[in-house]
Amino acid sequence: MTHAPQIKVPATYMRGGTSKGVFFRLEDLPTAAQTPGAARDALLMRVIGSPDPYEKQIDGMGGATSSTSKTVILSKSSRPDHDIDYLFGQVSIDTAFVDWSGNCGNLSAAVGPFGIANGLVDASRIPQNGVAVVRIWQVNIGKTIIAHVPMTNGQVQETGDFELDGVTFPAAEVALEFMDPAAEEEGAAGALFPTGNLVDDLEVPGVGTLKATLINAGIPTIFLNAEAIGYKGVELQGDINSDARALAMFETIRAHGAVRMGLIKHIDEAARRQHTPKVAFVAKPLDYTSSSAKTIKAQDINLLVRAMSMGKLHHAMMGTAAVAIGTAAAIPGTLVNLAAGGGQLEAVRFGHPSGTLRVGATAGQINGQWSVKKVMMSRSARVLMEGQVRVPSDTF
């Protein structure tokens, strides 16, 4: 019997924000995987350990959650005034596909540090000490991200005292600016509000007609009022992820919202597009206890937000969804803005299952249409392991 040997692929395992994933330089991938297609998808799925009917990803680098089943491919940017091209792949845990339809805002924090350490940023742009400004082209959605990466003695500074709820240990702060974040999506390209409305009546069979803010910013997101679907906005993962009826409801809402946003033509297509859109629900501030037993006081936050990712309630908040939250909060009349008290809001601090997060946005109207120039927030990033990841040579 012939046995396929394993091949070695240079890779770095990194945490970015409240996510972690396997990072590759495009040039280090096997030739067949350097271009989009079946070979690339097969390689990344095998690296992560998918598809896994046990939903554990034991035979791969994935952590069996939406936050840890991620891959990133980076290269020197071919675009003017950019340093890095950043491509993100969300690997499905139990089915055989990689979703390329959106960005990962959390892992965006690790792109600049990786690019500096791996020679993707011109040395003339990197200070010996201070802050390196890294210009990132996010390939999935066709948008610019500016990362402010701290440098100490010519090296990326990874340790520090910046604390991020959802991450156990402090690290160095990486400030991110998501420029012109209205997501480029087929059927709704560039439209901040794909229906043209700040609030829609979304008809969902078996659920009812729900008030919804449908927005393309950071990542396509469907915002609902918590009370309309029977929640208070203080729920933790166990309150929802153990409830099969609730998960089915959210998936039904997601599918019908995706059709309404023009992302898919029929609800049946939603199963092949797990990464987008996201579904989130909002509420006015209440006291609650976070997943780490930290007391969050209503007086310290502007609103409550809970978000679904890959069919489960997220343990904290996706970075791209935070961009959507900041954008929607800055525009008077959206459900997010109203939950935060309404009016002109340049920044909000929202409560999520793991704690709180502050996000700011610069919004304005042009010819009667709302637009957002940029959304700002801070994350952190750290290299966990670097070297070579192994996969069987007959994988692709």
Secondary structure as a PSIPRED ss2 file (coil, helix, strand):
# PSIPRED VFORMAT (PSIPRED V4.0)

   1 M C   1.000  0.000  0.000
   2 T C   1.000  0.000  0.000
   3 H C   1.000  0.000  0.000
   4 A C   1.000  0.000  0.000
   5 P C   1.000  0.000  0.000
   6 Q E   0.000  0.000  1.000
   7 I E   0.000  0.000  1.000
   8 K E   0.000  0.000  1.000
   9 V E   0.000  0.000  1.000
  10 P E   0.000  0.000  1.000
  11 A E   0.000  0.000  1.000
  12 T E   0.000  0.000  1.000
  13 Y E   0.000  0.000  1.000
  14 M E   0.000  0.000  1.000
  15 R E   0.000  0.000  1.000
  16 G E   0.000  0.000  1.000
  17 G C   1.000  0.000  0.000
  18 T C   1.000  0.000  0.000
  19 S E   0.000  0.000  1.000
  20 K E   0.000  0.000  1.000
  21 G E   0.000  0.000  1.000
  22 V E   0.000  0.000  1.000
  23 F E   0.000  0.000  1.000
  24 F E   0.000  0.000  1.000
  25 R E   0.000  0.000  1.000
  26 L H   0.000  1.000  0.000
  27 E H   0.000  1.000  0.000
  28 D H   0.000  1.000  0.000
  29 L C   1.000  0.000  0.000
  30 P C   1.000  0.000  0.000
  31 T H   0.000  1.000  0.000
  32 A H   0.000  1.000  0.000
  33 A H   0.000  1.000  0.000
  34 Q C   1.000  0.000  0.000
  35 T C   1.000  0.000  0.000
  36 P C   1.000  0.000  0.000
  37 G C   1.000  0.000  0.000
  38 A H   0.000  1.000  0.000
  39 A H   0.000  1.000  0.000
  40 R H   0.000  1.000  0.000
  41 D H   0.000  1.000  0.000
  42 A H   0.000  1.000  0.000
  43 L H   0.000  1.000  0.000
  44 L H   0.000  1.000  0.000
  45 M H   0.000  1.000  0.000
  46 R H   0.000  1.000  0.000
  47 V H   0.000  1.000  0.000
  48 I H   0.000  1.000  0.000
  49 G C   1.000  0.000  0.000
  50 S C   1.000  0.000  0.000
  51 P C   1.000  0.000  0.000
  52 D C   1.000  0.000  0.000
  53 P C   1.000  0.000  0.000
  54 Y C   1.000  0.000  0.000
  55 E C   1.000  0.000  0.000
  56 K C   1.000  0.000  0.000
  57 Q C   1.000  0.000  0.000
  58 I C   1.000  0.000  0.000
  59 D C   1.000  0.000  0.000
  60 G C   1.000  0.000  0.000
  61 M C   1.000  0.000  0.000
  62 G C   1.000  0.000  0.000
  63 G C   1.000  0.000  0.000
  64 A C   1.000  0.000  0.000
  65 T C   1.000  0.000  0.000
  66 S C   1.000  0.000  0.000
  67 S C   1.000  0.000  0.000
  68 T C   1.000  0.000  0.000
  69 S C   1.000  0.000  0.000
  70 K E   0.000  0.000  1.000
  71 T E   0.000  0.000  1.000
  72 V E   0.000  0.000  1.000
  73 I E   0.000  0.000  1.000
  74 L E   0.000  0.000  1.000
  75 S E   0.000  0.000  1.000
  76 K E   0.000  0.000  1.000
  77 S C   1.000  0.000  0.000
  78 S C   1.000  0.000  0.000
  79 R C   1.000  0.000  0.000
  80 P C   1.000  0.000  0.000
  81 D C   1.000  0.000  0.000
  82 H C   1.000  0.000  0.000
  83 D C   1.000  0.000  0.000
  84 I E   0.000  0.000  1.000
  85 D E   0.000  0.000  1.000
  86 Y E   0.000  0.000  1.000
  87 L E   0.000  0.000  1.000
  88 F E   0.000  0.000  1.000
  89 G E   0.000  0.000  1.000
  90 Q E   0.000  0.000  1.000
  91 V E   0.000  0.000  1.000
  92 S C   1.000  0.000  0.000
  93 I C   1.000  0.000  0.000
  94 D C   1.000  0.000  0.000
  95 T C   1.000  0.000  0.000
  96 A C   1.000  0.000  0.000
  97 F C   1.000  0.000  0.000
  98 V E   0.000  0.000  1.000
  99 D E   0.000  0.000  1.000
 100 W C   1.000  0.000  0.000
 101 S C   1.000  0.000  0.000
 102 G C   1.000  0.000  0.000
 103 N C   1.000  0.000  0.000
 104 C C   1.000  0.000  0.000
 105 G C   1.000  0.000  0.000
 106 N C   1.000  0.000  0.000
 107 L C   1.000  0.000  0.000
 108 S H   0.000  1.000  0.000
 109 A H   0.000  1.000  0.000
 110 A H   0.000  1.000  0.000
 111 V H   0.000  1.000  0.000
 112 G H   0.000  1.000  0.000
 113 P H   0.000  1.000  0.000
 114 F H   0.000  1.000  0.000
 115 G H   0.000  1.000  0.000
 116 I H   0.000  1.000  0.000
 117 A H   0.000  1.000  0.000
 118 N C   1.000  0.000  0.000
 119 G C   1.000  0.000  0.000
 120 L C   1.000  0.000  0.000
 121 V C   1.000  0.000  0.000
 122 D C   1.000  0.000  0.000
 123 A H   0.000  1.000  0.000
 124 S H   0.000  1.000  0.000
 125 R H   0.000  1.000  0.000
 126 I C   1.000  0.000  0.000
 127 P C   1.000  0.000  0.000
 128 Q C   1.000  0.000  0.000
 129 N C   1.000  0.000  0.000
 130 G E   0.000  0.000  1.000
 131 V E   0.000  0.000  1.000
 132 A E   0.000  0.000  1.000
 133 V E   0.000  0.000  1.000
 134 V E   0.000  0.000  1.000
 135 R E   0.000  0.000  1.000
 136 I E   0.000  0.000  1.000
 137 W E   0.000  0.000  1.000
 138 Q E   0.000  0.000  1.000
 139 V C   1.000  0.000  0.000
 140 N C   1.000  0.000  0.000
 141 I C   1.000  0.000  0.000
 142 G C   1.000  0.000  0.000
 143 K E   0.000  0.000  1.000
 144 T E   0.000  0.000  1.000
 145 I E   0.000  0.000  1.000
 146 I E   0.000  0.000  1.000
 147 A E   0.000  0.000  1.000
 148 H E   0.000  0.000  1.000
 149 V E   0.000  0.000  1.000
 150 P E   0.000  0.000  1.000
 151 M E   0.000  0.000  1.000
 152 T E   0.000  0.000  1.000
 153 N C   1.000  0.000  0.000
 154 G C   1.000  0.000  0.000
 155 Q E   0.000  0.000  1.000
 156 V E   0.000  0.000  1.000
 157 Q C   1.000  0.000  0.000
 158 E C   1.000  0.000  0.000
 159 T C   1.000  0.000  0.000
 160 G C   1.000  0.000  0.000
 161 D C   1.000  0.000  0.000
 162 F E   0.000  0.000  1.000
 163 E C   1.000  0.000  0.000
 164 L C   1.000  0.000  0.000
 165 D C   1.000  0.000  0.000
 166 G C   1.000  0.000  0.000
 167 V C   1.000  0.000  0.000
 168 T C   1.000  0.000  0.000
 169 F C   1.000  0.000  0.000
 170 P C   1.000  0.000  0.000
 171 A E   0.000  0.000  1.000
 172 A C   1.000  0.000  0.000
 173 E E   0.000  0.000  1.000
 174 V E   0.000  0.000  1.000
 175 A E   0.000  0.000  1.000
 176 L E   0.000  0.000  1.000
 177 E E   0.000  0.000  1.000
 178 F E   0.000  0.000  1.000
 179 M E   0.000  0.000  1.000
 180 D C   1.000  0.000  0.000
 181 P C   1.000  0.000  0.000
 182 A C   1.000  0.000  0.000
 183 A C   1.000  0.000  0.000
 184 E C   1.000  0.000  0.000
 185 E C   1.000  0.000  0.000
 186 E C   1.000  0.000  0.000
 187 G C   1.000  0.000  0.000
 188 A C   1.000  0.000  0.000
 189 A C   1.000  0.000  0.000
 190 G C   1.000  0.000  0.000
 191 A C   1.000  0.000  0.000
 192 L C   1.000  0.000  0.000
 193 F C   1.000  0.000  0.000
 194 P C   1.000  0.000  0.000
 195 T C   1.000  0.000  0.000
 196 G C   1.000  0.000  0.000
 197 N C   1.000  0.000  0.000
 198 L C   1.000  0.000  0.000
 199 V C   1.000  0.000  0.000
 200 D E   0.000  0.000  1.000
 201 D E   0.000  0.000  1.000
 202 L E   0.000  0.000  1.000
 203 E E   0.000  0.000  1.000
 204 V E   0.000  0.000  1.000
 205 P C   1.000  0.000  0.000
 206 G C   1.000  0.000  0.000
 207 V C   1.000  0.000  0.000
 208 G E   0.000  0.000  1.000
 209 T E   0.000  0.000  1.000
 210 L E   0.000  0.000  1.000
 211 K E   0.000  0.000  1.000
 212 A E   0.000  0.000  1.000
 213 T E   0.000  0.000  1.000
 214 L E   0.000  0.000  1.000
 215 I E   0.000  0.000  1.000
 216 N E   0.000  0.000  1.000
 217 A C   1.000  0.000  0.000
 218 G C   1.000  0.000  0.000
 219 I C   1.000  0.000  0.000
 220 P E   0.000  0.000  1.000
 221 T E   0.000  0.000  1.000
 222 I E   0.000  0.000  1.000
 223 F E   0.000  0.000  1.000
 224 L E   0.000  0.000  1.000
 225 N E   0.000  0.000  1.000
 226 A H   0.000  1.000  0.000
 227 E H   0.000  1.000  0.000
 228 A H   0.000  1.000  0.000
 229 I H   0.000  1.000  0.000
 230 G C   1.000  0.000  0.000
 231 Y C   1.000  0.000  0.000
 232 K C   1.000  0.000  0.000
 233 G C   1.000  0.000  0.000
 234 V C   1.000  0.000  0.000
 235 E C   1.000  0.000  0.000
 236 L C   1.000  0.000  0.000
 237 Q H   0.000  1.000  0.000
 238 G H   0.000  1.000  0.000
 239 D H   0.000  1.000  0.000
 240 I H   0.000  1.000  0.000
 241 N H   0.000  1.000  0.000
 242 S C   1.000  0.000  0.000
 243 D C   1.000  0.000  0.000
 244 A H   0.000  1.000  0.000
 245 R H   0.000  1.000  0.000
 246 A H   0.000  1.000  0.000
 247 L H   0.000  1.000  0.000
 248 A H   0.000  1.000  0.000
 249 M H   0.000  1.000  0.000
 250 F H   0.000  1.000  0.000
 251 E H   0.000  1.000  0.000
 252 T H   0.000  1.000  0.000
 253 I H   0.000  1.000  0.000
 254 R H   0.000  1.000  0.000
 255 A H   0.000  1.000  0.000
 256 H H   0.000  1.000  0.000
 257 G H   0.000  1.000  0.000
 258 A H   0.000  1.000  0.000
 259 V H   0.000  1.000  0.000
 260 R H   0.000  1.000  0.000
 261 M C   1.000  0.000  0.000
 262 G C   1.000  0.000  0.000
 263 L C   1.000  0.000  0.000
 264 I C   1.000  0.000  0.000
 265 K C   1.000  0.000  0.000
 266 H C   1.000  0.000  0.000
 267 I H   0.000  1.000  0.000
 268 D H   0.000  1.000  0.000
 269 E H   0.000  1.000  0.000
 270 A H   0.000  1.000  0.000
 271 A H   0.000  1.000  0.000
 272 R H   0.000  1.000  0.000
 273 R C   1.000  0.000  0.000
 274 Q C   1.000  0.000  0.000
 275 H C   1.000  0.000  0.000
 276 T C   1.000  0.000  0.000
 277 P C   1.000  0.000  0.000
 278 K E   0.000  0.000  1.000
 279 V E   0.000  0.000  1.000
 280 A E   0.000  0.000  1.000
 281 F E   0.000  0.000  1.000
 282 V E   0.000  0.000  1.000
 283 A E   0.000  0.000  1.000
 284 K C   1.000  0.000  0.000
 285 P C   1.000  0.000  0.000
 286 L C   1.000  0.000  0.000
 287 D C   1.000  0.000  0.000
 288 Y E   0.000  0.000  1.000
 289 T E   0.000  0.000  1.000
 290 S C   1.000  0.000  0.000
 291 S C   1.000  0.000  0.000
 292 S C   1.000  0.000  0.000
 293 A C   1.000  0.000  0.000
 294 K C   1.000  0.000  0.000
 295 T E   0.000  0.000  1.000
 296 I E   0.000  0.000  1.000
 297 K C   1.000  0.000  0.000
 298 A H   0.000  1.000  0.000
 299 Q H   0.000  1.000  0.000
 300 D H   0.000  1.000  0.000
 301 I C   1.000  0.000  0.000
 302 N C   1.000  0.000  0.000
 303 L E   0.000  0.000  1.000
 304 L E   0.000  0.000  1.000
 305 V E   0.000  0.000  1.000
 306 R E   0.000  0.000  1.000
 307 A E   0.000  0.000  1.000
 308 M E   0.000  0.000  1.000
 309 S E   0.000  0.000  1.000
 310 M C   1.000  0.000  0.000
 311 G C   1.000  0.000  0.000
 312 K E   0.000  0.000  1.000
 313 L E   0.000  0.000  1.000
 314 H C   1.000  0.000  0.000
 315 H C   1.000  0.000  0.000
 316 A C   1.000  0.000  0.000
 317 M C   1.000  0.000  0.000
 318 M C   1.000  0.000  0.000
 319 G H   0.000  1.000  0.000
 320 T H   0.000  1.000  0.000
 321 A H   0.000  1.000  0.000
 322 A H   0.000  1.000  0.000
 323 V H   0.000  1.000  0.000
 324 A H   0.000  1.000  0.000
 325 I H   0.000  1.000  0.000
 326 G H   0.000  1.000  0.000
 327 T H   0.000  1.000  0.000
 328 A H   0.000  1.000  0.000
 329 A H   0.000  1.000  0.000
 330 A C   1.000  0.000  0.000
 331 I C   1.000  0.000  0.000
 332 P C   1.000  0.000  0.000
 333 G C   1.000  0.000  0.000
 334 T C   1.000  0.000  0.000
 335 L H   0.000  1.000  0.000
 336 V H   0.000  1.000  0.000
 337 N H   0.000  1.000  0.000
 338 L H   0.000  1.000  0.000
 339 A H   0.000  1.000  0.000
 340 A C   1.000  0.000  0.000
 341 G C   1.000  0.000  0.000
 342 G C   1.000  0.000  0.000
 343 G C   1.000  0.000  0.000
 344 Q C   1.000  0.000  0.000
 345 L C   1.000  0.000  0.000
 346 E C   1.000  0.000  0.000
 347 A E   0.000  0.000  1.000
 348 V E   0.000  0.000  1.000
 349 R E   0.000  0.000  1.000
 350 F E   0.000  0.000  1.000
 351 G E   0.000  0.000  1.000
 352 H E   0.000  0.000  1.000
 353 P C   1.000  0.000  0.000
 354 S C   1.000  0.000  0.000
 355 G E   0.000  0.000  1.000
 356 T E   0.000  0.000  1.000
 357 L E   0.000  0.000  1.000
 358 R E   0.000  0.000  1.000
 359 V E   0.000  0.000  1.000
 360 G E   0.000  0.000  1.000
 361 A E   0.000  0.000  1.000
 362 T E   0.000  0.000  1.000
 363 A E   0.000  0.000  1.000
 364 G E   0.000  0.000  1.000
 365 Q E   0.000  0.000  1.000
 366 I E   0.000  0.000  1.000
 367 N C   1.000  0.000  0.000
 368 G C   1.000  0.000  0.000
 369 Q E   0.000  0.000  1.000
 370 W E   0.000  0.000  1.000
 371 S E   0.000  0.000  1.000
 372 V E   0.000  0.000  1.000
 373 K E   0.000  0.000  1.000
 374 K E   0.000  0.000  1.000
 375 V E   0.000  0.000  1.000
 376 M E   0.000  0.000  1.000
 377 M E   0.000  0.000  1.000
 378 S E   0.000  0.000  1.000
 379 R E   0.000  0.000  1.000
 380 S E   0.000  0.000  1.000
 381 A E   0.000  0.000  1.000
 382 R E   0.000  0.000  1.000
 383 V E   0.000  0.000  1.000
 384 L E   0.000  0.000  1.000
 385 M E   0.000  0.000  1.000
 386 E E   0.000  0.000  1.000
 387 G E   0.000  0.000  1.000
 388 Q E   0.000  0.000  1.000
 389 V E   0.000  0.000  1.000
 390 R E   0.000  0.000  1.000
 391 V E   0.000  0.000  1.000
 392 P E   0.000  0.000  1.000
 393 S C   1.000  0.000  0.000
 394 D C   1.000  0.000  0.000
 395 T C   1.000  0.000  0.000
 396 F C   1.000  0.000  0.000
